[in-house]
Amino acid sequence: MTPQPQETPPQETRDGFRFRGGRLPLDLPATLAGRVSGNHRDALATPADLDRWLVAAGLADGVAGSSAEDLSAARDLRETLYALALARAEDRPLPNAPREALNALAAQPAAAPWLDASGERRWTGGARALLAGVAREAIELLGGPDAGRIRQCQGPVCAILFLDASRKGDRRWCSMSACGNRAKVAAFRGREKL
């Protein structure tokens, strides 16, 4: 029997951005760190940062030429997605203003998919069109069958939202190599003190 190639999971950190959510509408909110502590660190500080995120997310092949307006739209989308996904994670009704903002962005022209010569899917369009595609994916996620599997990491200082794809639906951490490992180490040290 010949060994079958195993699919490798995407890296959790790409070009300095965290991709632990399992879906891009959950990864974009992770570009603002420090939500729990109040010590915010914005990974989308400049239009060039947005270009880097779009490439790291697999939406763009190179510089998308993001403008200050695109950056503002990305930040607005980020907060909209965070508010809506957190409401789903906490089993609360979706707040109206973020829901309406998401619908408005999703209604804008989105990037078009195309196949390159090697058979890989690519996207054509500027930053705003790529963000509209993320908004459309968010509507599918938030309004679809996986909406009830959106969780917030239980790490004490982590606010990352993720899609719980575990069989039992009992995943607690955004990443076992990050928050999950810290919790295991803390529990082990607590047991050692006894």
Order of alpha helices (4+ residues) and beta strands (2+ residues): beta-beta-alpha-beta-beta-alpha-alpha-alpha-beta-beta-alpha-beta-beta-alpha
